[in-house]
Amino acid sequence: MPENTTTPTANLTPAEKLTLQTAAHGVVALMAAADPGPISSTRSGMAGGKALSTATGLVGHVLAEKVKGLELGGSSTADLADHTFAALTASVTLLKAKAPGEAENFRATIATIADAASRAHKGAAGPAETAMIQKINAALDAA
């Protein structure tokens, strides 16, 4: 039997993969920024990054790939949010079109990242983290 040489991500372009990666990594960064402080933001970022690495399916394969060209950009949390929220909405839209079964997997992955980051140091989300999670969910729902 011939070996399957196509990857699970073969139907996505490099730009589309970058959009998913931007969204996921952006959520990690936003959750870290939602509770600033040298220790708390580090813990949030580490917990969010660890959760990101648990993704499965097509989404997991994309997020596990080496990130090329990722620029979360900006000089403020607002700039980061603009970039990330646009990528979240675009990611759900493109997954609905190209891999409909993966759209919900992506949403669940983002929810896991946000939840892990928000619980990293207090065990529960604070007001700023709760507000950020609501904004992340709104961007996902906009698709």
Secondary structure, 3 states (H helix, E strand, C coil): CCCCCCCCCCCCCHHHHHHHHHHHHHHHHHHHHHCCCHHHHHHHHHHHHHHHCCCCHHHHHHHHCCCCCCCCCCCCHHHHHHHHHHHHHHHHHHHHHHCHHHHHHHHHHHHHHHHHHHCCCCCCCCHHHHHHHHHHHHHHHCC
